[in-house]
Amino acid sequence: MKLSVPGRTAAAAAIAVAGLLTTTAISNAAPAPKTAAPKAASEATSKAAAAPDISVDNVKAHLTDLQSVADANGGNRAHGSAGYKASVDQLKKKLDGAGFTTSVQEFTAGGKTGYNLIADWPGGDDGQVVMAGAHLDSVSDGPGINDNGSGSAAILETALTVAREKYQPKKHLRFAWWGAEEIGMVGSSHYVDSLAGGDRSKISAYLNFDMLSSPNAGYFVYDDDPTIEKTFKDYYAGKNVATEPDDEGDGRSDHAPFQQAGVPVGGLFSGAETTKSAEQAEKWGGTAGEAFDKCYHSSCDGVSNIDGTALDRNSEAVAYAVWGLSS
């Protein structure tokens, strides 16, 4: 998650900057989608397919892999670094092996080359696209395991579970890992700007996952599109976990460019530098008076900087929404 700034202004500025970027599509580009009438996220049916369990051990293994990449590349996976490119290559190999159609979108920001990784699951009505995304880059000060290896690993394992289950959704599924979020949502802004208007309107839901395993975790749900919000809240209600609207992360992550373009958005967040209140500690556990993530944007944001329970619950919530909104 990028540094705290006025959310809407930052999002608009990032989109304007992204429109000036140089781009080249490389590697196995997905075929052009068919033309079909789009439907909003609010048209999701009540007969949603049940999501399978997501293995938190597998999610943790993906985080260990990302830590290893950072360790081998100067301790970080930041935009423009060898560690970031190695992260993209690592995920792409796993997704290609699982049967996804992947593409890597290249852009330039700050004089450095960045990459978005896009993975499409074959089938489904690609006039109605359910998209899940997370930023893959870290800050230069650390490996970025909670921020945002946690979101990246959760959607990766959800995607791999789609493949293992041979899931055949009614809507088309697309997963994305964004570059250069930490310098202003540049990768996701570039992706949105590169879409034709008709292709934007085919995205019936964009789900964003940025920090899902904060060690002093909270359970925050984006209060944007009401159907997506209800989907997540229904999941947590079934687990007897209270939620709050996400105020801290509003406008600070990769959902902002999609929202500015009129795409229905939603997502989850476990907290960053803001302090947990006594009321929140009573509701969720953890320590009142401390930040949700004391290692936010720091060198200590490694594999020990996660809450396993939050990672497990939130990874399951990712799959619950992907299955529920695409079936």
Disulfide bonds with the S-S distance in Angstrom:
Cys295-Cys300 2.05
